[in-house]
């Protein structure tokens, strides 16, 4: 193929396929994403039961549920997140990040994927405020609560879950692909740094678009009336959801790999 796989990417046929696609004249984000997903399949299967990913999703679910209660601040306290009514949304997001960091220290087996899950959670919080037409900067705790209340219906929670899993998968695919992009830059498909950046953004967009399969699943799973009868969504519930959602996303990406 005319390329040498850099340190960190196994010298296996599946990874050589990814390298070949990146160095080819017809660079396609969809095909590279699918081939990368297939090459990383063993790790992605393990991530279906990853405790860091499950915790970050569970916290996202509980934040949405907290916005449906009469005392959002008190519910945040039950989650271990200190908040005051006069806090800014940015301050709360920072505290959520701190809480997540402390919790994820318990799971060193997650490796870099724990940090990716935490970053996906933080980005999802920011995007939730953005749906209200506001920036995170200058937004209040009330603005964030309003945004999460809006996302606490079945349909809107599906969008929240799509954003979270799409962001996580985009980071996961880039974790692998970025190791080879420097070698591929200057070739037929990636003529310069600008083309490399464009391709990276296309990969991200594709991963987020493919997470549509998670939106549909999440919308059916997150039924506020059902959970009000059964009680709060627990960590075990979130773990089962993550396992199934990540499987659906992985299979959807796999089907897009070049034959």
Kinemage of the C-alpha trace (Angstrom):
@kinemage 1
@onewidth
@group {chain A} dominant
@subgroup {mainchain}
@vectorlist {calphas} color= white
{ca unk a 1} P 0.000 0.000 0.000
{ca unk a 2} L 3.023 2.254 0.223
{ca unk a 3} L 2.448 3.111 3.891
{ca unk a 4} L 3.910 2.033 7.182
{ca unk a 5} L 1.524 1.774 10.122
{ca unk a 6} L 2.738 4.090 12.873
{ca unk a 7} L 3.369 2.886 16.421
{ca unk a 8} L 0.100 2.254 18.223
{ca unk a 9} L -1.837 0.801 15.304
{ca unk a 10} L -1.492 -2.989 15.150
{ca unk a 11} L -0.020 -4.440 11.995
{ca unk a 12} L -3.158 -6.423 11.251
{ca unk a 13} L -5.051 -6.743 7.958
{ca unk a 14} L -8.025 -4.733 9.252
{ca unk a 15} L -5.805 -1.803 10.231
{ca unk a 16} L -3.849 -2.011 6.993
{ca unk a 17} L -7.208 -1.633 5.274
{ca unk a 18} L -7.789 1.651 7.162
{ca unk a 19} L -4.316 2.908 6.238
{ca unk a 20} L -4.938 2.040 2.595
{ca unk a 21} L -8.217 3.959 2.551
{ca unk a 22} L -6.586 7.029 4.087
{ca unk a 23} L -3.848 6.965 1.469
{ca unk a 24} L -6.125 6.364 -1.475
{ca unk a 25} L -7.222 8.923 -4.067
{ca unk a 26} L -10.918 8.721 -3.160
{ca unk a 27} L -11.070 9.541 0.506
{ca unk a 28} L -14.494 8.863 1.980
{ca unk a 29} L -15.297 9.605 5.624
{ca unk a 30} L -18.139 7.087 5.659
{ca unk a 31} L -15.933 4.263 4.410
{ca unk a 32} L -13.020 5.108 6.721
{ca unk a 33} L -15.363 5.288 9.712
{ca unk a 34} L -16.805 1.873 8.885
{ca unk a 35} L -13.404 0.293 8.317
{ca unk a 36} L -12.058 1.794 11.543
{ca unk a 37} L -15.046 0.506 13.465
{ca unk a 38} L -14.442 -2.983 12.114
{ca unk a 39} L -10.733 -2.852 12.885
{ca unk a 40} L -11.413 -1.672 16.459
{ca unk a 41} L -14.292 -4.102 16.958
{ca unk a 42} L -12.746 -5.931 19.917
{ca unk a 43} L -12.284 -2.709 21.886
{ca unk a 44} L -15.733 -1.449 20.915
{ca unk a 45} L -17.266 -4.673 22.172
{ca unk a 46} L -15.511 -4.099 25.502
{ca unk a 47} L -16.808 -0.534 25.623
{ca unk a 48} L -20.375 -1.842 25.594
{ca unk a 49} L -19.732 -2.730 29.251
{ca unk a 50} L -17.408 0.132 30.117
{ca unk a 51} L -18.183 1.573 33.589
{ca unk a 52} L -16.998 5.098 32.727
{ca unk a 53} L -19.269 5.353 29.695
{ca unk a 54} L -22.185 3.916 31.670
{ca unk a 55} L -21.660 6.388 34.515
{ca unk a 56} L -21.504 9.416 32.208
{ca unk a 57} L -24.706 8.360 30.467
{ca unk a 58} L -26.421 7.638 33.799
{ca unk a 59} L -25.475 11.119 35.021
{ca unk a 60} L -26.886 12.638 31.834
{ca unk a 61} L -30.151 10.759 32.370
{ca unk a 62} L -30.396 11.872 35.985
{ca unk a 63} L -29.681 15.501 35.123
{ca unk a 64} L -32.563 15.434 32.666
{ca unk a 65} L -34.773 13.843 35.312
{ca unk a 66} L -33.702 16.391 37.947
{ca unk a 67} L -35.037 19.203 35.775
{ca unk a 68} L -38.519 17.689 36.038
{ca unk a 69} L -38.563 18.015 39.840
{ca unk a 70} L -39.624 20.975 41.932
{ca unk a 71} L -36.126 21.528 43.354
{ca unk a 72} L -33.421 21.164 40.721
{ca unk a 73} L -30.641 22.283 43.078
{ca unk a 74} L -31.598 19.710 45.723
{ca unk a 75} L -31.680 16.929 43.132
{ca unk a 76} L -28.220 17.933 41.964
{ca unk a 77} L -27.064 17.596 45.568
{ca unk a 78} L -28.345 14.011 45.625
{ca unk a 79} L -26.078 13.362 42.643
{ca unk a 80} L -23.080 14.738 44.521
{ca unk a 81} L -23.072 18.043 42.625
{ca unk a 82} L -23.109 21.203 44.740
{ca unk a 83} L -25.116 24.030 43.196
{ca unk a 84} L -26.647 27.351 44.228
{ca unk a 85} L -29.575 29.151 42.668
{ca unk a 86} L -27.321 32.043 41.587
{ca unk a 87} L -24.773 29.798 39.854
{ca unk a 88} L -23.996 30.232 36.186
{ca unk a 89} L -24.525 27.360 33.769
{ca unk a 90} L -20.777 27.365 33.099
{ca unk a 91} L -20.028 26.909 36.809
{ca unk a 92} L -22.405 23.959 37.017
{ca unk a 93} L -20.921 22.289 33.948
{ca unk a 94} L -17.494 22.663 35.561
{ca unk a 95} L -18.768 21.021 38.763
{ca unk a 96} L -20.297 18.166 36.777
{ca unk a 97} L -16.914 17.714 35.097
{ca unk a 98} L -15.197 17.657 38.502
{ca unk a 99} L -17.663 15.099 39.847
{ca unk a 100} L -17.209 12.959 36.749
{ca unk a 101} L -13.415 13.105 37.014
{ca unk a 102} L -13.499 11.940 40.625
{ca unk a 103} L -15.848 9.074 39.818
{ca unk a 104} L -13.947 7.932 36.735
{ca unk a 105} L -10.732 7.624 38.753
{ca unk a 106} L -12.296 4.410 40.059
{ca unk a 107} L -12.160 2.875 36.602
{ca unk a 108} L -8.567 2.948 35.319
{ca unk a 109} L -9.440 0.050 33.017
{ca unk a 110} L -11.366 2.505 30.837
{ca unk a 111} L -8.087 4.101 29.755
{ca unk a 112} L -8.482 7.095 27.403
{ca unk a 113} L -12.087 6.169 26.674
{ca unk a 114} L -13.121 7.306 30.140
{ca unk a 115} L -11.912 10.801 29.331
{ca unk a 116} L -13.710 10.643 25.988
{ca unk a 117} L -16.956 9.761 27.775
{ca unk a 118} L -16.463 12.689 30.167
{ca unk a 119} L -15.807 15.070 27.264
{ca unk a 120} L -18.898 13.776 25.452
{ca unk a 121} L -20.980 14.470 28.551
{ca unk a 122} L -19.601 17.996 28.858
{ca unk a 123} L -20.240 18.718 25.175
{ca unk a 124} L -23.790 17.414 25.473
{ca unk a 125} L -24.442 19.758 28.398
{ca unk a 126} L -23.161 22.676 26.364
{ca unk a 127} L -25.242 21.701 23.348
{ca unk a 128} L -28.357 21.417 25.519
{ca unk a 129} L -28.037 25.086 26.449
{ca unk a 130} L -27.435 25.888 22.785
{ca unk a 131} L -30.833 24.467 21.837
{ca unk a 132} L -32.340 27.338 23.811
{ca unk a 133} L -30.621 29.787 21.484
{ca unk a 134} L -28.098 30.798 24.135
{ca unk a 135} L -24.389 30.416 24.657
{ca unk a 136} L -23.072 28.626 27.727
{ca unk a 137} L -21.209 31.812 28.560
{ca unk a 138} L -23.617 34.200 30.218
{ca unk a 139} L -26.277 31.534 30.800
{ca unk a 140} L -27.660 30.957 34.269
{ca unk a 141} L -28.398 27.793 36.198
{ca unk a 142} L -32.056 28.460 35.425
{ca unk a 143} L -31.254 28.476 31.699
{ca unk a 144} L -29.561 25.088 32.032
{ca unk a 145} L -32.475 23.721 34.062
{ca unk a 146} L -34.907 24.948 31.411
{ca unk a 147} L -32.849 23.313 28.683
{ca unk a 148} L -32.832 19.988 30.503
{ca unk a 149} L -36.536 20.182 31.262
{ca unk a 150} L -37.089 20.600 27.533
{ca unk a 151} L -35.037 17.448 26.939
{ca unk a 152} L -36.837 15.384 29.569
{ca unk a 153} L -39.600 14.226 27.225
{ca unk a 154} L -39.156 10.960 25.369
{ca unk a 155} L -38.613 12.536 21.966
{ca unk a 156} L -36.264 15.254 23.155
{ca unk a 157} L -34.274 12.873 25.334
{ca unk a 158} L -33.667 10.860 22.179
{ca unk a 159} L -31.896 13.904 20.739
{ca unk a 160} L -29.840 14.263 23.913
{ca unk a 161} L -28.748 10.621 23.755
{ca unk a 162} L -27.958 10.921 20.045
{ca unk a 163} L -25.691 13.870 20.804
{ca unk a 164} L -23.898 12.056 23.615
{ca unk a 165} L -23.245 8.805 21.760
{ca unk a 166} L -22.469 10.588 18.504
{ca unk a 167} L -19.846 12.717 20.221
{ca unk a 168} L -18.365 9.729 22.030
{ca unk a 169} L -18.123 7.660 18.856
{ca unk a 170} L -16.632 10.573 16.919
{ca unk a 171} L -13.892 10.891 19.537
{ca unk a 172} L -13.339 7.134 19.554
{ca unk a 173} L -12.917 6.900 15.793
{ca unk a 174} L -10.625 9.925 15.759
{ca unk a 175} L -8.548 8.343 18.529
{ca unk a 176} L -7.527 5.692 16.023
{ca unk a 177} L -7.618 7.567 12.729
{ca unk a 178} L -5.629 10.585 13.929
{ca unk a 179} L -2.596 8.339 14.411
{ca unk a 180} L -2.374 7.823 10.665
{ca unk a 181} L -3.570 11.180 9.338
{ca unk a 182} L -0.128 12.761 9.661
{ca unk a 183} L 1.319 10.001 7.481
{ca unk a 184} L -1.499 10.293 4.936
{ca unk a 185} L -1.279 14.098 4.635
{ca unk a 186} L 0.288 15.134 1.356
{ca unk a 187} L -0.999 12.085 -0.492
{ca unk a 188} L -3.619 11.790 -3.203
{ca unk a 189} L -6.592 12.036 -0.846
{ca unk a 190} L -5.236 14.516 1.700
{ca unk a 191} L -3.257 17.028 -0.291
{ca unk a 192} L -2.587 19.444 2.580
{ca unk a 193} L -3.382 20.261 6.212
{ca unk a 194} L -6.621 21.998 5.248
{ca unk a 195} L -7.836 18.831 3.522
{ca unk a 196} L -6.870 16.805 6.590
{ca unk a 197} L -8.888 19.111 8.850
{ca unk a 198} L -11.868 18.937 6.483
{ca unk a 199} L -11.712 15.151 6.522
{ca unk a 200} L -11.587 15.055 10.332
{ca unk a 201} L -14.690 17.223 10.510
{ca unk a 202} L -16.426 14.991 7.972
{ca unk a 203} L -15.639 11.953 10.142
{ca unk a 204} L -17.125 13.704 13.161
{ca unk a 205} L -20.282 14.666 11.287
{ca unk a 206} L -20.709 11.142 9.988
{ca unk a 207} L -20.372 9.577 13.453
{ca unk a 208} L -22.944 11.991 14.857
{ca unk a 209} L -25.338 11.381 11.965
{ca unk a 210} L -25.046 7.610 12.373
{ca unk a 211} L -26.047 8.002 16.033
{ca unk a 212} L -29.595 8.508 14.735
{ca unk a 213} L -30.045 4.785 15.484
{ca unk a 214} L -29.516 5.642 19.159
{ca unk a 215} L -32.030 8.505 19.078
{ca unk a 216} L -34.848 6.203 18.053
{ca unk a 217} L -33.921 3.634 20.688
{ca unk a 218} L -33.512 6.239 23.451
{ca unk a 219} L -36.841 7.885 22.678
{ca unk a 220} L -38.597 4.566 23.233
{ca unk a 221} L -36.570 3.725 26.338
{ca unk a 222} L -36.873 7.051 28.160
{ca unk a 223} L -40.546 7.221 29.065
{ca unk a 224} L -40.970 9.575 32.039
{ca unk a 225} L -44.329 8.071 33.028
{ca unk a 226} L -42.831 4.579 33.071
{ca unk a 227} L -39.862 5.591 35.193
{ca unk a 228} L -42.065 7.562 37.586
{ca unk a 229} L -43.874 4.287 38.266
{ca unk a 230} L -40.719 2.178 38.511
{ca unk a 231} L -38.605 4.739 40.364
{ca unk a 232} L -35.408 6.529 39.408
{ca unk a 233} L -33.305 5.177 36.574
{ca unk a 234} L -30.466 3.351 38.283
{ca unk a 235} L -26.895 2.620 37.211
{ca unk a 236} L -27.867 -0.912 36.152
{ca unk a 237} L -30.580 0.459 33.873
{ca unk a 238} L -28.083 2.849 32.313
{ca unk a 239} L -25.499 0.087 31.850
{ca unk a 240} L -27.976 -2.068 29.950
{ca unk a 241} L -28.975 0.860 27.771
{ca unk a 242} L -25.352 1.725 26.968
{ca unk a 243} L -24.553 -1.875 26.013
{ca unk a 244} L -27.454 -2.032 23.581
{ca unk a 245} L -27.054 1.500 22.208
{ca unk a 246} L -23.345 1.086 21.517
{ca unk a 247} L -24.011 -2.229 19.820
{ca unk a 248} L -26.573 -0.607 17.514
{ca unk a 249} L -24.157 2.212 16.693
{ca unk a 250} L -21.245 -0.159 16.099
{ca unk a 251} L -23.274 -2.365 13.763
{ca unk a 252} L -24.572 0.653 11.858
{ca unk a 253} L -21.017 1.877 11.260
{ca unk a 254} L -19.787 -1.613 10.372
{ca unk a 255} L -22.335 -1.871 7.579
{ca unk a 256} L -20.820 1.235 5.983
{ca unk a 257} L -17.321 -0.241 5.633
{ca unk a 258} L -16.170 -0.771 2.035
{ca unk a 259} L -16.475 -4.339 0.845
